[in-house]
Amino acid sequence: MKNFFIILSVCLASVSVAQQTDYVDFKKVEALIVFNQFQVDSTKYNSYDVKFDILRSTDSIYLDAVNMKFIHVAIDGSEVNFSNDGKKLKIYHSFEKGQTYNLSFLFFASPKKAMYFVGWENEGRNQIWTQGQGKYTSNWLPSLDDTNDKIEFDLKFVAPKTYQVISNGVLKSKSDNDGHVLWEYDMKHPMSSYLVAVVVGKYEKKTETSKSGIPLEYYYYPEDSLKVEPTYRYSKQMFDFLEEEIGVAYPWQNYKQVPVHDFLYAGMENTSLTIFSDAFVVDSIGFNDKNYVNVNAHELAHQWFGDLVTAKSGAHHWLQEGFATYYALLAEKDVFGENYFYFKLLESSIDLGKQDISGNGTSLLNPKSSSLTFYQRGAWVLHALRTKVGDRVFRQAVINYLEKYKFKNAETSDFIKEVERIYGRSLSSFVNLWIKQKDFPVDNAFDILKKQSTYINEFLMVDCQAKSSKCSEYLKYYVSDEAKAKIISQVPELVTPETFNNGLKVRQAISKYVRQIPVNLKEGYESLLDDKSYITIENALYNLWSSFPEDRSAYLFKTRDVVGFNDKNVRLLWIVLNLSTPFYKADNKQALFQELIDYTGEKYNADLRIKAFQYLKMIKSCNEDCMSNLENAKSHHNWRLVKFAKQLSEELEQKRN
């Protein structure tokens, strides 16, 4: 962002970095970050103090600091020598064992990653947000790039008065000063630096209080007040459930959730502050297709598994993602029921089996494993382990593990030892099969599911790829909606007018798999346009438009006000179908075409831009403005948009040649 600069100042006092653990103990960071509307190359700085203890005499200490400038670096008020190689700030001094020192400095940062300035140059959303997972926080805040470092971060921010600033911990004070506001946040406990976060934007918030008294804050864009309930649905219920299920009190002072524009992932579990993609901000219809519940529960579970106890290295990453995935599933079971829980486990076991067949399976302890392995296989390890040792042993082991390693780091053997201690037997065979073995034990997983769920047995029994005569009967009677959807995916010609009398999932399967609509299904198919599902409406609109050209005007008229998700999935399709229906004169087609072009612009979210580009490619109408926006997309911070833009540019260039 060219019209903003960041003034940061940091007070440090405890970090355990591998190279420094033996001789320095940083315990606290106090940072002041100033967002101001001046030129990015401004030389103004802010200052502050740092305290730390020396455990063994040394002549230097360091902080990770990427592409920053420093002045007035001092120990106990006296300037000292320092070096700055663009990656680390190294302080030179005769540090004596057993002494406490005060470090102060001023610094300036203009981060290229980890802190993102979204929308300021194109009349967009106007946000600043961070994503430091891995070792990127040092791009905007001097810190230590090691997940084993646990530091208490107390952050202060100065920002223009019209913006909210949301960060880790409790807001201690907020004071106005000549068009700007100073926000002061306080943390009580230490955390890894990759979990430090801030969001700057225009928000309102809804608050609730958990059963245990923890303040819950749900942030939203002012224009999205009607989407607050469906977006954050079940939040308090899941919070209360996880506290009880895990058996360890929520470890932080409060819990905040904030949607941001063009986030890099679905969500991020920053300590006490989950940041998530605003693609999950949905209305009551969108909730049925694409809700925030799973991401919500997953990031919340991380507040214990990842934030309270952090994996020592990438080889033990499943201790974070596997636990968060498993406990999110448990929270969803509390909301949606056991059948949902077991069906999700079935889906993941099938996906893990396919990964092995493709040759991409790995041990769970391989730091280069896929997300599928870390998340889903990790969750399966916990479900299988709980099945083996029983609820009582499992739950007590989890409590002991969290209490023993709270605000510290752990590895796989640490958790297994806690289970073995209560279980009273070795788990080496279990560990070899479920954790160390390269291939996922898919047969064992299926056996567990079959023993635990009649619902899963029924689903597996219903298999119509052989076109059994029973399949048409299954569609009429007792099997679950998931089983009926499976039948339709395998044998769509079995759909009859009566099949439309089923629930949303079955009707959605019809819209997905019955593409060429026979006349006898027309009336039932047209009713899909009234479903509370934007996916169903999108599919049905296209299939009806294709199958019955004489009724295209009626279908376009009926769906003209439907927008869909934040990526405007229905609206984009509607525009393209309108442009492709010459005799339909109800709209200004040039204006509609320009609307489609506009959606490729940088003020819109990445998913919407990608869809707009795809439709323009399909109708062979990527004009000069479209190509300019495509070129602009190549430098976006969202890697998915960048990859798409580069690939589409190559395809269009090849066609021109």
Secondary structure by P-SEA (a helix, b strand, c coil): cccbbbbbbbbbcccccccccccccccbbbbbbbbccccccccccccbbbbbbbcccccbbbbbbccccccccccccbbbbbccccccccccccccccbbbbbbbcccccccccccccccccccccbbbbbbccccccccccccccccbbbbbbbbbbccccbbbbbccccccccccccbbbbbbbbcccccccccccccccccbbbbbcccbbbbbbbbcccccccccccccaaaaaaaaaaaaacccccccbbbbbbbccccccccccccbbbbbccccccccccccccaaaaaaaaaaacccccccccccccccccaaaaaaaaaaaaaaacccaaaaaaaaaaaaaaaaaaaaacccccccccccccccccaaaaaaaaaaaaaccaaaaaaaaaaaaaacccccccaaaaaaaaaaaacccaaaaaaacccccccaaaaaaaaaaaccaaaaaaaaccccccccaaaaaacccccaaaaaaaaaccccccccccccccaaaaaaaacccccccccaaaaaaaccccccaaaaaaaaaaaaaacccaaaaaaaaaccccccccaaaaaaaaaaaaacccccccaaaaaaaaaaaaacccccaaaaaaaaaaaaaaccccaaaaaaaaaacccccaaaaaaaaaaaaaaaaaac
